[in-house]
Amino acid sequence: MTIENANLLLLSSSRVGNTEYLHHALAMIKAKLEGVTELLFIPYAGVTLNYDDYTAKVQNALAEIGIKVTGIHQYDDPIIAINSAKAIAVGGGNTFHLLHQLYQHKLIKPIQNKVAKGTPYIGWSAGSNIAGLTIRTTNDMPIIEPLSFDALQLVEFQLNPHYTDHNPAGHNGETREQRLAEFMVLNPTTAIVAIVEGTALDIMQNSMKLVSGLPEKLTEANGFLFKASQKTVITPDDNLDYLL
């Protein structure tokens, strides 16, 4: 079961099309942070981008909606940082590196406990991946080996951000759908929610819906549910509470 009192915004991406960083998501983030003016940012998915620069990048983006951003790496004790956070945001990058760092700093349980108290959690890309049961449906290369593939388990399903079923001409590798089909063969009872660029899962009080910050001209705001070798389209009008 999804962690009780979870208040989550799980974004597929930090950009959509040619939009500025997080710009398409500002309204969704502002709504999720209702009454909150500061958040703790976890930049551990950054590998080629250092943590100070990553935190500054997020601060620049969220300044427009009046949010103060502090990086968890700026604290002497990251567990104290989690325990005192008004809200938590986790950015994209490499999911394996992100989860490795969470295990290294012993942050899995503190984050779960904080989310259970209703503290808003906002993730995008890798930050959304780790909200699921495991990271076994991420798109990233395993550049480092975490202690476990088990993730934060804030929800009772797998996630696949950046989902696309595009198959370029001349490409002979497996498509995303084929990779997820492999997971379903080995895990037929586990659901995977695939979210496309510009969309997010908004979860609160054991209720879930698909939301979008997309200009209509860019793409349709649909997602997909994969389970037991079946692929089902999900739309912003669908009630997704049954997945929680």
Disulfide bonds with the S-S distance in Angstrom:
none
